[in-house]
């Protein structure tokens, strides 16, 4: 990961990663995220775009919104 920017006010995430074998970084923008608590705790992400159109199309076709589950949503909620 080359860059990670989390804007807790706007609830957006921007990141850059350099994939193995690639010469240019992949930029990813998460247009909205929501931290979810309780038994289904995690972070729900949506409105995802990338610097590679085909990856954006695949994401939007297969999982326009996705919840990444984890055990420490309360802690993440305090941080974000």
C-alpha positions as CSV (number, residue, x, y, z in Angstrom):
1,X,0.0,0.0,0.0
2,X,1.4,3.3,-1.0
3,X,-1.2,5.7,0.3
4,X,-4.3,5.5,2.6
5,X,-6.5,8.6,3.3
6,X,-9.6,8.2,5.4
7,X,-11.9,11.2,5.6
8,X,-14.2,10.5,8.6
9,X,-16.2,13.6,8.0
10,X,-17.2,12.8,4.4
11,X,-17.0,9.0,5.1
12,X,-14.7,8.4,2.1
13,X,-11.5,6.4,1.6
14,X,-8.8,6.9,-1.0
15,X,-5.9,4.5,-1.4
16,X,-3.1,3.6,-3.8
17,X,-1.6,0.2,-4.1
18,X,1.2,-1.1,-6.4
19,X,0.1,-4.5,-7.6
20,X,2.8,-7.1,-8.2
21,X,4.1,-6.9,-11.8
22,X,2.5,-3.5,-12.4
23,X,4.5,-0.4,-13.1
24,X,1.7,2.1,-12.1
25,X,-0.2,2.2,-8.9
26,X,-3.9,1.4,-8.7
27,X,-5.9,4.2,-7.2
28,X,-9.1,3.3,-5.4
29,X,-11.8,5.6,-4.2
30,X,-14.5,4.5,-1.8
31,X,-17.3,7.1,-2.1
32,X,-19.0,6.0,1.1
33,X,-18.3,3.8,4.1
34,X,-20.3,3.0,7.2
35,X,-19.1,1.3,10.4
36,X,-21.6,-1.3,11.6
37,X,-21.7,-2.6,15.1
38,X,-23.4,-5.6,16.8
39,X,-23.3,-9.2,15.8
40,X,-22.7,-8.4,12.1
41,X,-20.0,-5.9,12.8
42,X,-17.8,-4.6,10.0
43,X,-17.4,-1.8,7.6
44,X,-19.8,-1.4,4.7
45,X,-18.2,0.2,1.6
46,X,-19.9,1.4,-1.6
47,X,-19.6,3.8,-4.5
48,X,-16.2,2.3,-5.4
49,X,-14.2,3.6,-8.4
50,X,-10.6,2.8,-9.5
51,X,-8.1,4.2,-11.9
52,X,-8.6,1.2,-14.1
53,X,-12.0,1.2,-15.7
54,X,-12.3,-2.5,-16.1
55,X,-11.7,-3.1,-12.3
56,X,-14.4,-0.5,-11.5
57,X,-16.8,-2.3,-13.9
58,X,-16.1,-5.7,-12.3
59,X,-16.6,-4.3,-8.8
60,X,-19.9,-2.6,-9.7
61,X,-21.2,-5.7,-11.5
62,X,-20.3,-8.2,-8.8
63,X,-20.4,-6.2,-5.5
64,X,-21.5,-2.6,-5.7
65,X,-21.7,-2.6,-1.9
66,X,-19.8,-4.9,0.3
67,X,-19.4,-5.4,4.1
68,X,-16.0,-6.4,5.4
69,X,-16.7,-8.2,8.7
70,X,-14.5,-8.0,11.7
71,X,-14.7,-8.3,15.5
72,X,-13.7,-4.8,16.5
73,X,-16.3,-2.5,14.9
74,X,-16.7,-0.5,18.2
75,X,-13.0,0.3,18.2
76,X,-13.0,1.3,14.6
77,X,-16.1,3.5,15.2
78,X,-14.1,5.4,17.9
79,X,-11.2,5.9,15.6
80,X,-13.2,7.0,12.5
